[in-house]
Amino acid sequence: MKFIHLLLFFLGTMIAAYTSLAQTDKEHIEHANNAISVVHNCDDALRLLNNVSPEGRMTAGYFLCLAKAHDCKENVEQAIYYYNKYLEMQPKSDSVKQRVAQLADKQTQQGRTANEERVAKAVYDNIALPNKKKKHYILEDKFLYMGPDFCFSTGGRNAAYKYGAGLNLGSAYNFFDNNFLLDFSLSGSFQFGKNMSWFRRAYPMLGSSVDIIDNGGSVAFEVSPMVTLINSHSIAWTAGPLVGVKYANISISGNSLSGAVINGENVFGPCYGVKSDFLWGQCGMVFIEYAMMPRDRYNTETNTKGILSDHSVLRIGINLKANRYQ
């Protein structure tokens, strides 16, 4: 008998505790709803909902109140999620369905606006402010250049002249995110520093009067596809092969001891080699190149078999660079 009384007392206590707990959850949810609708205090509503028991958090009323709290704080994604949890339990609530549709439209609009802002920022950074980029990288835009150059003959005993000086001008274009540079150049050089050994072999009858021979010249058009090795805010360095065409001239107007007129030589042909550009700041540029030409046979009346004529040079130039912005 005593055991039965104890059992009934235990069951009564559990039922009372459960009833009290359920009432507490209901009150928390009700107070949270009041915080949202009356004083519009979203944070207080969320704090009150944190006091709801695990069992109470599985009810439709809890999900609806939690959805309203996030809706109040404009947490669109969370509000849609908890509204949908409520609709799983109460699928006939048209007002909640309508609110979910409104929030979904708002979420779509926010995503579209954010994307438009990102695109606008990219356009502003990359196109509207080209000068801003120039503060960070030298090679950003196509550019023109012009300046003097000096060259050294590399033909040795087969070169008619030892040195040359002239003017070069060109244009360069950037490709593949500034990792590749295509360089076009046109140069004209005045050749001087006669190689007496070459002229004596070409005109042995001149003897000591070989010093009456004049100077020569050359014109070349070259294309250089180069790789960008360095591209920083202060310096840039590119290097690559060189191909083109070149006209070279040995200009001779003196007379031999026998009175015969001495003729010159004109050579037109391909040139090839390597080139490297070094740029600093916004205006400075130095280049160095090695351009070779196939050797030619130079024939004279006294050298009917001809001697070799080599017009290959090592050229160095200092240029003024000017960017051509888009």
C-alpha positions in Angstrom: 0.0 0.0 0.0 2.8 2.3 0.9 4.5 1.6 -2.5 1.3 2.5 -4.3 1.2 5.9 -2.5 4.8 6.6 -3.4 4.2 5.7 -7.0 1.1 8.0 -7.3 3.1 10.8 -5.6 6.0 10.4 -8.1 3.6 10.4 -11.1 1.8 13.5 -9.8 5.0 15.3 -9.4 6.2 14.5 -12.9 2.8 15.6 -14.4 2.9 18.9 -12.4 6.5 19.6 -13.5 5.7 18.9 -17.2 2.7 21.2 -16.9 4.7 23.9 -15.3 7.4 23.6 -17.9 4.9 23.7 -20.8 3.4 26.8 -19.3 6.8 28.4 -18.9 7.7 27.8 -22.6 4.3 29.3 -23.6 5.0 32.3 -21.6 8.5 32.8 -23.0 7.1 32.6 -26.6 4.2 35.0 -25.7 6.6 37.5 -24.2 8.9 37.2 -27.2 6.0 37.9 -29.5 5.1 41.0 -27.4 8.7 42.2 -27.7 8.5 42.0 -31.5 5.0 43.4 -32.0 4.7 45.9 -29.2 8.2 47.4 -28.6 9.9 46.1 -31.7 12.9 44.8 -29.6 14.2 42.0 -31.8 17.2 41.2 -29.5 15.0 40.8 -26.4 12.7 38.4 -28.4 15.7 36.2 -29.3 16.9 36.2 -25.7 13.5 35.1 -24.4 13.3 32.4 -27.0 16.7 31.1 -25.8 14.9 30.1 -22.5 12.5 27.8 -24.3 13.1 24.1 -23.4 14.2 21.6 -26.1 10.7 20.2 -26.2 9.2 23.7 -26.6 11.6 24.3 -29.5 9.9 21.7 -31.6 6.5 23.4 -31.6 5.0 25.5 -34.4 4.6 28.5 -32.2 8.3 28.6 -31.4 9.3 28.4 -35.1 6.8 31.1 -36.0 8.1 33.4 -33.3 11.7 32.7 -34.1 11.0 33.5 -37.8 9.4 36.8 -36.8 12.4 37.7 -34.6 14.9 37.1 -37.5 12.5 39.0 -39.8 12.5 41.8 -37.3 16.4 41.9 -37.5 16.3 41.7 -41.3 18.1 38.3 -41.3 16.3 37.3 -44.5 17.8 33.9 -44.9 17.2 32.7 -41.3 13.6 34.2 -41.4 12.8 32.2 -44.5 14.2 29.0 -43.0 12.1 29.2 -39.8 9.0 30.3 -41.6 9.3 27.2 -43.8 9.8 25.1 -40.6 6.5 26.5 -39.3 4.8 25.8 -42.6 5.8 22.1 -42.4 3.6 22.0 -39.3 0.9 24.5 -40.4 0.8 24.3 -44.2 -2.4 26.2 -44.6 -1.1 29.5 -43.2 -1.5 31.8 -46.3 -0.2 34.9 -44.5 3.1 33.1 -43.7 3.3 31.8 -47.3 2.9 35.4 -48.5 5.6 36.6 -46.2 8.0 33.9 -47.3 7.4 35.0 -51.0 8.1 38.6 -50.1 11.3 37.7 -48.3 12.5 35.5 -51.2 12.0 38.4 -53.6 13.9 40.7 -51.3 16.8 38.1 -51.0 17.0 37.9 -54.8 17.0 41.7 -55.1 19.8 41.9 -52.5 21.9 39.4 -54.4 21.4 41.3 -57.7 22.3 44.6 -56.1 25.4 43.1 -54.5 26.5 41.7 -57.9 25.9 45.0 -59.6 28.0 46.7 -57.0 30.9 44.3 -57.5 30.8 44.8 -61.3 30.7 48.6 -60.9 33.6 48.5 -58.5 35.6 46.3 -60.9 34.9 48.7 -63.8 35.8 51.7 -61.6 39.1 50.2 -60.5 40.2 48.8 -63.9 38.8 51.3 -66.4 37.6 54.5 -64.9 40.9 55.0 -63.0 43.7 53.8 -65.3 46.2 56.1 -63.6 45.6 54.4 -60.3 47.0 51.2 -61.7 50.1 53.0 -62.9 51.0 53.6 -59.3 51.4 49.8 -58.8 52.8 48.4 -62.1 54.9 49.9 -64.9 53.7 47.6 -67.7 50.0 48.1 -67.7 49.3 49.8 -71.1 50.7 50.0 -74.6 53.4 52.6 -75.0 55.6 54.4 -77.5 59.3 55.1 -77.2 62.0 57.0 -79.0 65.7 57.7 -78.3 69.3 57.4 -79.5 71.3 54.2 -79.8 74.9 53.1 -80.1 76.1 49.8 -81.6 79.2 47.7 -81.8 80.0 45.5 -84.7 80.4 41.8 -83.8 81.6 40.7 -87.2 85.3 41.0 -86.3 87.7 41.0 -89.3 84.6 40.6 -91.6 83.0 43.9 -90.5 83.6 47.1 -92.6 82.9 49.4 -89.6 83.5 49.0 -85.9 80.8 51.3 -84.5 77.5 53.0 -85.2 75.1 55.6 -83.8 71.6 56.5 -84.7 68.0 56.9 -83.7 65.3 54.3 -82.9 61.6 54.6 -82.3 59.0 51.9 -81.5 55.7 50.8 -80.0 54.9 48.0 -77.5 51.7 46.1 -76.6 50.9 44.1 -73.5 49.0 40.8 -73.6 47.9 38.0 -71.3 47.5 40.0 -68.1 50.8 42.0 -68.8 52.9 38.8 -68.9 53.7 39.2 -72.6 55.1 42.2 -74.5 55.2 42.6 -78.3 57.8 45.2 -79.3 58.0 46.8 -82.7 61.0 49.0 -83.5 62.4 51.0 -86.4 66.1 52.1 -86.3 68.5 54.0 -88.5 72.3 54.0 -87.8 75.3 55.9 -89.1 78.3 53.6 -89.3 81.8 54.8 -88.6 85.2 53.6 -87.3 86.5 52.0 -90.4 88.0 48.5 -90.0 91.2 49.1 -91.9 92.0 45.4 -92.1 88.8 44.7 -93.9 89.3 47.6 -96.4 92.8 46.6 -97.2 91.7 43.1 -98.0 88.8 44.4 -100.1 91.0 47.0 -102.0 94.7 45.9 -101.8 95.6 48.4 -104.5 94.8 51.3 -102.2 97.7 50.8 -99.9 98.2 53.7 -97.5 95.4 55.7 -99.3 92.7 53.5 -97.8 91.8 56.3 -95.4 89.9 58.2 -98.1 87.0 55.7 -97.8 83.7 57.1 -96.4 81.2 55.9 -93.9 78.2 53.6 -94.1 74.7 53.2 -92.7 71.8 50.8 -91.9 68.1 50.8 -91.5 66.2 47.9 -89.7 62.7 47.0 -88.8 62.4 44.5 -86.0 59.7 42.6 -84.0 60.4 41.2 -80.6 57.9 38.9 -78.7 59.1 39.1 -75.1 58.2 37.6 -71.8 57.7 39.9 -68.8 60.3 38.8 -66.1 59.7 41.6 -63.6 56.8 44.1 -63.4 56.7 46.1 -60.2 55.7 49.6 -59.2 59.2 51.0 -60.0 60.9 48.7 -62.6 60.0 46.2 -65.3 62.2 43.8 -67.3 61.3 41.9 -70.5 63.3 39.6 -72.7 62.8 37.5 -75.9 63.8 36.7 -79.5 64.1 39.3 -82.3 63.3 38.9 -86.0 63.2 41.5 -88.8 64.7 42.9 -92.0 67.7 45.1 -92.4 69.3 47.3 -95.1 73.0 47.8 -94.7 75.3 50.0 -96.8 79.1 50.3 -97.3 79.5 53.7 -98.8 82.8 54.2 -100.7 83.6 57.3 -102.9 87.4 57.5 -103.0 89.7 56.8 -105.9 92.4 54.1 -106.1 96.0 54.8 -107.0 95.2 53.9 -110.6 92.3 56.3 -110.8 89.5 53.7 -110.8 86.3 54.6 -109.0 85.7 52.5 -105.9 82.0 51.3 -105.5 80.1 50.6 -102.4 77.9 47.7 -101.3 74.1 47.5 -100.5 72.8 44.5 -98.6 69.1 43.8 -97.8 68.1 40.7 -95.9 66.7 39.1 -92.7 68.1 39.8 -89.2 67.5 37.8 -86.0 68.7 37.6 -82.5 67.6 38.5 -78.9 66.4 41.7 -77.2 65.7 42.8 -73.7 63.9 45.9 -72.4 64.5 47.5 -69.0 62.0 50.1 -67.9 61.8 52.3 -64.8 59.3 54.9 -63.6 56.8 56.3 -66.1 59.3 57.5 -68.8 62.6 55.7 -68.6 63.6 52.8 -70.9 66.9 51.1 -71.9 67.2 48.2 -74.3 70.0 45.9 -75.4 69.9 43.6 -78.4 72.1 41.4 -80.5 71.0 41.3 -84.2 72.7 39.0 -86.7 72.6 39.0 -90.5 73.8 36.3 -92.9 77.3 37.1 -94.2 77.5 38.5 -97.7 80.3 38.2 -100.3 81.8 41.5 -101.3 83.4 41.5 -104.7 85.8 44.0 -106.2 87.9 44.2 -109.3 90.9 43.2 -107.3 89.0 40.6 -105.2 87.0 38.7 -107.8 86.3 35.8 -105.3 85.0 38.3 -102.8 85.6 38.6 -99.1 83.0 38.2 -96.3 80.9 41.2 -95.2 79.3 40.9 -91.8 76.7 43.4 -90.6 75.8 41.8 -87.2 75.8 44.3 -84.2 75.3 44.6 -80.5 73.1 47.6 -80.0 72.2 49.6 -76.8 69.6 52.4 -76.7 68.2 54.8 -74.2 64.6 55.8 -74.8 61.9 58.2 -73.6 58.7 56.2 -73.0 55.2 57.5 -73.2 52.1 55.4 -72.2 49.1 55.3 -74.4 46.2 54.8 -72.1 43.0 53.0 -73.1 
